[in-house]
């Protein structure tokens, strides 16, 4: 999952986080999607924070064909079971 904001003047307004949240929601509408991964550059603090705000968790550093990255994951929320309501 990659995202780009075209207007640098709009940075820091939560648009990236909003876009990620909506895309995650869209992807999870497909019942076969159980996990979504992202791999921002470890130095891209804005992207990492945006993913975290959208619910992604850090898994750890990885190496991709494009270089070093931070693997981040969000998993489909589990449905509460009857046991959870007692």
Secondary structure as GFF3:
##gff-version 3
##sequence-region A 1 86
A	DSSP	three_ten_helix	8	10	.	.	.	ID=ss1
A	DSSP	alpha_helix	15	28	.	.	.	ID=ss2
A	DSSP	beta_strand	35	40	.	.	.	ID=ss3
A	DSSP	alpha_helix	45	53	.	.	.	ID=ss4
A	DSSP	beta_strand	57	64	.	.	.	ID=ss5
A	DSSP	beta_strand	67	75	.	.	.	ID=ss6
A	DSSP	three_ten_helix	82	85	.	.	.	ID=ss7
###
